[in-house]
Structure formats: C-alpha cells, structure tokens
Amino acid sequence: MHRVSKTEPGRFPAWPNGVPPWEGLPVAAPLYREKQLREIFGISTTRLYEMMAAGAFPRPIKIGPRAVAWCKAHVDSWLNDCAERTVPRVNKRRRVL
C-alpha cells in the first residue's frame, strides 16, 4: 500500500499525481427544462417543438434516457439574436414606439 508522506499535503494515492479526475473540468452549465421554457416564453409544448423543427429555436441536449434540457447559454444567445433582429416601429410623427 502506498503511504502518503507529510511533505505531500493533499496527495491521494488512488489518483495519478494526486489530482482527482474531475479537477480542471468545467462546471456544469445551467439548464432549462421544458416546463421552465413554457413558463418563461408563454408557449405550449407543441409550439416549442414546432419552432425547433423550423430551426427557429435551439435544440435540447439529452440529460438522461428519457429527459432533455436546453442549455441556458444557447437559449440566452437565441434571445439576444431575436432582440437584435427586432426593428423599432415608428408612428406617423416619426416617434419610436
């Protein structure tokens, strides 16, 4: 059995170089579930999947055998793109509404 010396604080013999396998990996990204998206955007499940089929909404990622979720960064990016494409309306007196 490997002995840990007092000169090597934090070293654990089961991991090569004393570094756990998850060290340095990115933190899990925040995710939206379908119910959250329906509540945020006020749309139905059918409409959500129609938008995805048309390429107008990001695709989900599989998080389990029967579960999907949407990456928050992808949804936020899509929302920013929609906001940039929106042109302000101007009334007859040329004031922005």
N, C-alpha and C positions, 0 to 999 in steps of 0.2 A: 504494500500500500504506500502511496505517495504521501510524504509528510510535508506539511506547509511550515516553512520557516518563519520566524518572527520578522525577518527582514523583507518579506514579501507580503505587505498588507493587502488584503482584498483578493489574493490569488486563490482560486479554487481548482483543485486537481482535475475535476471532470471536464473542464473546458480548456482547449488548447490556448496557450499563452494567458490563461486566467481570464479570458474575455468571454462573457456569455454570448450565445449565438444571436440574441436579439439586440445586442449593443450596436449602435450606429444605424439601425434600421429606422425608416421614417415612422412617425406616429400615425396611427390610423386616421384616415381622412373622415371628417364628419359626413354623415349620410342622411338623406331624406327617405322616408318610407312613403308608399303610395298615399296613405291617409293624410300624411302631413302635406304633400303636394296638393291634394284635393282641397284641403282647408286653406292653404296659402293662396292658391290661384282661383278658388271657387269654381272648379270644373269637375265633371264627372270622370269616372274611370274610363268610360268609353271614349270621351273626348281626349283624355290624356294619351291613350293608345292610338287614336286617330292622328294626333299631332306627331307622335313618334313615327308612325308609318309614313307620314308625309315628309319626314325629315325636318319637321319644324320644332322638335323638342329633343333634348339629349336622351340617349338610350340608357336604360338601367344597367347595373352590374349585378351579377349573381353573387349572393352572400350565403347561400345555402342551397340544399337540394330543391326546395320549393319557395325560396324567398329571394326577392330582388330589392335593390335600393338604388337611389340616384346620388351620385357624388355631389355634395353641396357646391364645390368649386365649379363643376360643369353647369349646374343649374344657375348659379350666380353669373357665370360668364354669358350664358344664353340670355339671361335677363338684361344684362348690360348691353349686349348686342341689339336686343329689341329696343331698348331705350335710345340707342344711337340712331337707329333707323327711323324713329318716330320724328316727324316733322311738325313743328308747332303750327296750329291753324291760325289764320289771320282773318279778321272780320272785314266788313266793307270799309271801315275807317282806318284800316291798316294797323290795328292794335292786335297784339298777340294775345290770344285767349288762354 
